[in-house]
Amino acid sequence: MVIKKRNIYIYASIMILLIICEITITIVIRNYIQNNQSNNIRNVAKSNADTIISLTKTSYADLDYILKRNLGLFEINGVYMPLSEYKIYLGSNILPNSLAVQYQRWIPKILHEDRETYEQYGKANVFPNFEITTFSGNSLTNLTWSRTPNRTEYYSLMLSEPPLPNSIPSGGDFVTSRTSEIFIEALEFNAPHLTSRIGLFAFLNQQNYGVEYYAPVYNKRNISPPLTGSLIGFVQLLYIPSVIMNNILNISENDKKLDFMIFDMNEENNMSTIYINEHENKYSYVTGYNDISRINEKYIEIRDFPFINRKYRFVFIFNKFFVDSFDDFFAESVIIFLTLLFLLFDVIIVAVVWTIHRNNIFRKQESFNMMAAHTSHELRNPLNVIKNFVEFAIEDLNEFKKTHSQMQNIELITETLDKLKTVSKKTLSIDIILADSLIVHQLKQNSIKIITSVFKLSDLIKDLEVAVNSKLLEKQTVKLITIIDNSEVILNTDYQHLQQILINLMINAIKFSDDTDVTLKTSNKNNYILFEVIDNGCGIPFDKQKDIFKPFYQLKMKQHLGGIGMGLYISKWLSEILGYKLWFTSQENLDKTWTTSFNLSVPLVLVLNGSSVTNRKNSIENETVV
């Protein structure tokens, strides 16, 4: 492979493109990893949001169970109180705050004949194991639930089966600190339902929402509890949202990873904000759900949560603390690894190119040294011959003056003429070497002059025969055969350079042929002429064919055949400059002989290959062999 100095710029461009590709690949892989990481974070965020909602629904189911039980009991004017409170009452017969409240208003009695009716109602509307019973026993430490036969009345205490979940704060029993206060307050307002005085939906930020959000849902069941007079009972209803908040706070692990908001979706226009929990006080502008679009966070999950006959929207904002908790070490490691790998790859490429470049310089120097040696050798031989033969001719002429034998003079003159012919041949060799050197110089300087002319093919063939005649005389065992398709064909091209190309091809064929013929054949095509120079000489081995058009290249033969190895090189590049096409075939025949054909396609009208002219600049100076 031949590398030219100008190709260094090509290599530099390729390196730049390679680096751009490496950077692009690194960015693509980095983005791919980050997208995967982002998808992973998003999936975890979705999973956390779903977990919060799932736990909230579970807690809500437990709370709903308590709510239904207590409201159901309330609607039959019963009371549900802790066993400890009831023991205190049985032991002291005093109401919790010692106020003068009628006994039957505090713990209403249910007549025996009504007990079964109440139980059926409770089983249908409260829970399947609803039961009206009372205590029996002689001491406060030995109380049991029982159905005492033949009793005329029962206290409406309800047995909870199954027991309430342990996760429910206070187990559904009311707190005694405000029992009397709530009860008296209800009496003063003649409230039909004591629960209307209890702040049920109280959130952590102390916003209160009345029980009217919930109690009417159960009232709308169109149930008609049995009448027991005007007795009023009461029951504690839990702070349901407090349990929901605890679930969310537990999920966020109290490490600032989760901000969340709750909006009331029952507003017609902008859903109002019920609760905001944040860690950096950066959402003060959020007054309604429409402001959510202004939040500049990447990982936001929105979940709707139905609650009784209402619906709320939870907005979970997984903030930078949450994102930072995901280790990005893998992505950074991959980027560092790729960068180092590409850097090593680039260093290797630069080292290889630099080594090739240095080798090119070395081989270029070797090539020019070889050219100088060949040129010196090729010029020295004919010059020595010329020098010797001139000296011989001078001596012969001096001898001619001394002798006067006519026969001897004729022989002397004949011998001198032969020597002068040899001088002429050697002078021609020098002329060819100098002509090749001149062409090489012109190629290097990009100063090849193209002079077109119109001529007949027959004239070109005659001049070619004359030009190679001396070479044929030198190798008398080789004959030139010309096969001309149409000698009257007119060409319009550079006569001198076309002749030079064909002379180089023909002399090359004659040089490497012994006891065989060299054929010059022309064929007329549509718009070009095909010249073929065919010989059956030593041939060109396959492993040498790639080098045949390189400068200063010569096949290694047993004997040196002369020349400096520039003929085919010059012919190749002159062909490209003139828009010709030069190629060859060389193959071994079955009889172990070789057939080599150099083919030259010449357009009838010259069409210059301008790019070839330009690209040949400094071709000799910069061309080396890899």
N, C-alpha and C positions, 0 to 999 in steps of 0.2 A: 504493500500500500504506500502511496506517495503522499507526503504531507507537505503543504506549502506554508510559507510564513504567513500569508494572508489568512490561512485557516485558524491561526491563533485567535483572530477576532471572532471567527465562527465559534471556536471553543469557548471563548469568553461569553459570547451570547448564550451558548448552550448552558454554561454554568449558571448564568443569571436566571435563565428559564428553569433550570433544575432547582435552584434555591427557591425560586418563586413557587414551584410545584411542592417542594418540601414544606415551605411555610404554609401553603394551602392545605396540604395533607395534615399537617400538625393542627391547624385551626379546625379542619373538618372533624378530626378525631377528638379534639378538645371539646368542640360543640356537641359531638355525639355523646361523649362521656357526661358532659354537663346536662344534656337533655335527659339522659338516663337517670342522672342524679336528681334532676328536677322532677322527672316522672316518679321517681322513688319517693321523694319528699312529698309530692302531691298525693301519692297513694297512701302514705302514712298519715297525712293530714286528713284525707277522706276517711281512713279507717278510724282515726281518733274521733272525728266528728260523728261517725256512725256509732262508735262505742258510747260516746256521751249520750246520744239520743236513745240508744238501746237501754242503757242503765237508767236514763231518765224515765223511759216508758215503763221499765220494771218497777221503779220507785212509784211512779204514778199509779200503776196497777195496784200496788199495796195500799197506797193512800186512797185510791178509789174504793177499795174494799172497805176501809175504815169509814170513809165518808158515807157510803151507802148504809153501812150498819148503823152508824150513829144517827143519820137522818131518818132512817127507817124507824129506829127506836123512838126518836123524837116525835115522829108523826103519830105514834100511838100513845103519846103523852107519857112515855116511860122515862126512866133515867138509867144512865150507865155510869157507874162510879167504881173506883178501885176498891178492892176487898178491904184494904187497910182503912179507907175512909168509912166504909160501912161498919167495920168492927168498932171504930171510934163512936159512931152514932149509936150502935146497939149498946155499947158500954156506958154511954153518958146520957143518951137520950137528948142531946143538945145539938142543935144545928151548928155548922162550922163557925159562924161568927156570932152565935148566940142571939140572933135576931128572932123576934116573935113571928115565925112563919108557921102557918098551919101545917101540921104533920102530913096531911094528905096531899098538900101542895108540894112537899119536898119529895116524898117517895109515894107515889100514888099506888093504891091497892086495886087489884083486879079481882073481880068476883070469880068464884070458882066456876060458875056457869059460863063466864066469858073467856076463861083461860084457853080453852081449845080453839075458840074463834081467833084469839090473838096469835096463838102459835101458828095456825094455818096462814094467817096474814103475814107473819114474820118469815115463815119458810118460803113464801111466794115472793116477797118483796125485799127481804133483807139478805138472808143467806139460808141455805138448805137446812142447816143444823140449829136454826133459831129455836130457842126454848125458853119458856117462862117457868121459873122455879123460885124457890126461896131457900133460906137457910134453916137448918134444924140443928139442935144441939143445946147443951146446958151451959156451956162455957165458951168464952171467946177463943179459947185455944182448940176447941173441938167442934168446929163448924163444918158442915157438909152440905153440898147441894142435894136437894131431895124433892120428891113430890109426896107431900104428906096427905094421906087419904082423908077424905071427909073434911078438908079445910074449906072454909067459906070464902077466903080471900087469899090472894098471893101478892107479894111485892114484885114489881115488874123488873127484876134483875135478869140480865141476859147472859147466858153462858156462851163464850166465844169458842167455837170449834171450826176449824183448827185454831190454835193459839195465834195471836198476831206475830208477824215476823220480828225478830230481834233487832233488825236494822232500822225499824221505825222508831223515831224518837218518842219516848214516854209510852210506847206501846199502845197509843190510842187513848190512854186514860187522861182525864183532865188534870190540870195543875190546880191544887187546892187554894193557891194564894188569892185567886180572884173569883172563886166560886160564888160566894155570897154577893160580892159586889155586882157581878154579872147578873145574878138572879134578881137582886133587888132592882137593878136598873131595868131589867125586863118587865118587872111588875109595875114600876112607875110609869113606863111608857105603854103599858097594856099591849105589849108586843104579841102578835099572834104566833110568832116564831122567835124564840129566844136567839136563835142563830143569826138573825139579822143584825144583832148587836156585836157580833164577833168579827174582828178583822181577819178574814181568812187568807186573802192573797197579800200577805205582807212580805215584801222582799228585803234583801239585806240593806237597801238604801232607805228603808222605812217608808216606802210608798205603800199605801193601804188601798186594797180593793175589797169591797164588801162581798159578803157571801151571796148576795143576790145574783152573782155570776153563776153560782153553782146550785144552790138549793132549789131554785125554780126548775132546774132540769129534772130533778127527782119528783118535784111536785107535779110536773107535767105527765107523770106516769098514769095520771087519772086513777089514782088509788083512793079509796075511801076507808080510812082506818075506823075500827069500831069506836063508838063514843063511850067515854068514861066520865062524862061530866065536863067541868071546866078546869080540869087539872092541867097544870103546866109542868113540863119537865124540861131538862136542858142537857146538852152534851157538848164536850169540847171538840172542835174541829181543828186539825193540825195546820201549821203554816206550811202548806204544800210546796210553794216555790222555794222555801228555805232548803228543803231536801234536794230539790233540783239543782240549786246553786252549789250545794255541797258536792254533788256528783261532778259537776263541771270543774270545780276547783280541785278536786282530787285528780281528775284526768290531767289537768295542766301541771300537776306535781309541784305546785307552788314555786316554780323556778322561772317565772316570767315568760314562758314559751307561748302562752295562749292569752289573747284578748278576746272577749266575746261581748255580744250585745243581744238584747231581747227586745223585739218590737211587737206591739199590739196590732195584729192584722185586721182587727175589726173596725178600724177607722176607715172612713170612706175615701179620704184623700191621701194625705201623707201618713203612713203608719207611725204612730207615736212611739217614742222611745220609753220602754219600761225600765230597762236596766243596762248599764254599761260598766264593764269591768276591764280596766286597762292598767298597764304598768308604767307608762311613760307620759301620761296625760297629754296625748297628742290628738285625741279625738273629741276635743271640746266643741268642735263645730258641728258635731252630729246631733241634730235635734229630731230627726225623723229618718225613715228608711231611705228617702230620696237622697240623703247625704252620703249613702254608702258608696256611690259612684266616685266620690272624691277621695276615697281611701286609696292610697298608693301602696298597696301591698300585693305581692304575687300570689300568696296562698290564702285564699278566702273560701270557706265552705259555708253554704247556706242550707239550713234545714227548717222545714215547717213542722210545728208541733201542735196537734189538736189537743185541746184540754177542755173536757166537758163540752159545752156548747160554744166554746171560744177557740181561736186559733192564734198561735204566736209564731213569730219567725226568729230563729236563733241564727246569729251571724258569728261564726268562729274565725278569728283572724290569727293565723299562725305567723308570729312576728319573727324578727331577725334572730332572737334568742333560740327559737325553734329551728330555724334554718342553719344557724351556726353550730347546732348540736350534731349535725351530720358531718362526718369526717370527710374532707375533700382530699385526703392524702393520696388516694389512688390516682385521681385525675392529675394531680400535680406530679406524681411519680412518672406517670405515662408521658406527660409532656417533657419532663426532664430527660427521660430515657430516649424519646424520639429525637429531641434536640441533639443529644450527645451522639446518637446513632447517625443522624444525618450529617453532623459535623465531621465525624470520623469518615463517613462515606465521601464527603466533599474533599477532605484532606487527601484521601487515597486517590481520588480522581485527579486532583491538582498535581499530586506527586507523579502519577502515571503520565499525565500530559507533559509535565515539566521534564520527566525522564525521556519521553519520546522527542520532545523539542531539543533537548541536549544531544540525544543520539542523532537527531536530524542534522544538527550543526556539525557534529563529528563526522557523520557520513558524507555530508555535503563537502566538508573539507577533504575527506578521502576521495570523493568523486573528482573534485577539481585537481587534487594531487595526481590522481590517476590520469585525468585528461592531460595534465601537463607532462606526465611521464610518457604517455602514449604519443602526444604531439611531438615531444622532444625526440622520442625514438623514431617516429615515422618521418620526421623531417631530417634527422641526422643521417639515416640510411641513404635516402636519395641524394642528399648533399654530398655525402662521402663518395657515392658512386659517380656523381657529376664531377667532383674534384679529381677523382682518380682517372676517369675517362678523359677529362680535359687534359690532364697531365700526359696521359698516354697519347692523345691526339697531337699534342705539342711535340712530344718525342718522335712520333711517327712522321710528323711534318719535317722536323729537323733531319730525320733519317732520309726523308724523301729528297732533301736537298743534296745529300751526299751521294746517293745512288742514282743511277740513270737507267737501270734495267726496266724496260717497259712492263714486262710481266710482273716484276716485283712491285712496280708502282701501282699497277691495277689491283693487285692483291692488297697492297697497303691501303689504297683508297677505299676498297671494299670493306676492309676491316675497320677503317676509321669511320666509315658511314654507319656500320653496325653499332659502333660505340656511340656515335652521335644519336642514333635512334634510341639507344638505351637511355642516354641523357634526356632525350625528349620524353620518354616514358616516365622517368623519375621526376622530371619537371612537372608532368601532368599530375602525378601523385601529390606533389607539393601543392599544386594549384587546387586540387580537390580538397585537401586538408584545410588550406587557407579559406576556400569557399565555404566549407562547413563551419569553420570558426567564425567567419563573417556572418553567416546566417544565425548562428547561436547568439552572436553579439546583437544582431538586429532583433531577435526574439526577446532578448533580455531588455533591450531599450525600447521595445514596442515600436520599432521603426521600420517594420516590413512595408515596402512599397508595393502596392497592387497596381499593375499596369495591364489593362485588358486589351485584347486585340482579336480580330476575326481571322481565322485560318482554317485550312483544310486538315482533316485528320491525316491524309496521306503525307503532307509536309512534315507533320510531327513525327510520323513513323520513320521517315527517311533520316531526319536529324537524330532520332534515337539510335538507329542502326549505326550511324557514323560515330556517335558519342561513345558507344560501348565496343566499337570495333577493336580498339587497342586492348581492352580487357580480354576480348575473345582471342586476339593474337597471342596474348600472354598465356592463356590457357587453351591451347590448340585442340584439346580433347572435347571441348564444349562447343556446341553449335546453337545459334539463335534461330528459332522458327517463329515467324509472324503469321498470325491468322486474323485477317482483317475482315470484318463483316461488311462494311461499306466505307471505303477509303475517301469517298467524296463528301462525307458528312462535314458540315461547317460547325465549328465551335466558337464561342465568344467568351473567352476566359483569359487568365494570366498565362501566357504561353511559356514564359521563362520558368516560372515556379512549377507549372505542371510538368514541364520537361525535366526539371530537377528531381521532382518526386519519382517519376518513372525511371530515370537514370539510376537513382539510388536503389530502387527495387530491383532493377535488372542487374546492376553490378553486384548487389548482394546475392542474387540467385546464382550468377555466374561464379562468384567467389566460393560458394559452398557446394558446387557441383563438379563432378569428375566423370569423364566418359559418359556423358548424358547430354540431353538437349534442354535448353531453356526456351520456354514458349511465351511469346507475347501475343495475347488474344484480345480482340475487342468485340463487343456486342452492342448493337444499337437497341436502345429501349425507347420508351415513349418520349421522355424529355431529358434523357441523360445517356452517356456512354459508359459501359463497364469495361475497364481495363483489367486483365488478369495476367499476372506474371507467374508462371508455373514452372517448378523445377522438381527433379527427382534426386536431389542431393541428400545431405545427411539428415535433413528434417529438424524439427524443433521439438524436443521432448516436452511432454505435457506439463511437467513441473517447472519448466522454464518459460512457458508461453506467456505467463502473466508479466514477465519482466522484459519482454522482447522490445517494447517501445520506450523503455527507460533510457535516459542519457548515459553514454559511456558503457553501455552493456554490450558484451560480446560473448557468444557461445565459446566455451573452452574446447579448443581443438588440439590435436597432436602437434600441429604446426601453426604458427602465427600467420594469419592470412592478410594482415595489414589493416589499416584504418584505425580510427579512434572510437568507434562505437557510437557515432552520432547520426548516421545516415537514416535509420528507421525512426529515430526520435524526431529529427527534423521533418521527415516526410509526414509523420503523424500530425504534428502541429501545423504544418503548412496546409495540410488537408483540411483541418478544422477551420483555419482562418479563411480559406478559400471556399468553404461550404461544401467540400468534398466529403466522402465517407471512405475511410481506409480500414480494412480488416484483413484477417488472414485465417487460413485453415492449414493444419499440418497433421497428417495421420499416417500411421504405419500400415503398409499393405501386407497382404498375406505372404508375399515372397520376401518379407523383411526389408523391402525398400520403402522409401518415404515419398509422399507426394505433398509438396507445400505450394500453396497458392496465395499470393498477395493480391487482394482485389481492391480496385479504386473506382468508385462511382463518381463521375464528373458530369455535372449539369451542362447541357448545351449552352445555356446562358448563365453567366456567373451571378450568383446571389451571395453576397458577402455575409458571413456570420460575424456581425459586429461584436457580439458578446465574447466570442472567442478571441477576437483581436484584442479587446480590452483585457481579458483574463490572462493573456499570455505575458502581460507586463511582469518583468522580473521573474519569469518562470524558471529560467536557468539558475539565477542567483539563489532562489528560495527553494528549489525542488531538491529533495533528498529522498533516500530510500529507507523504508522501515524494514 
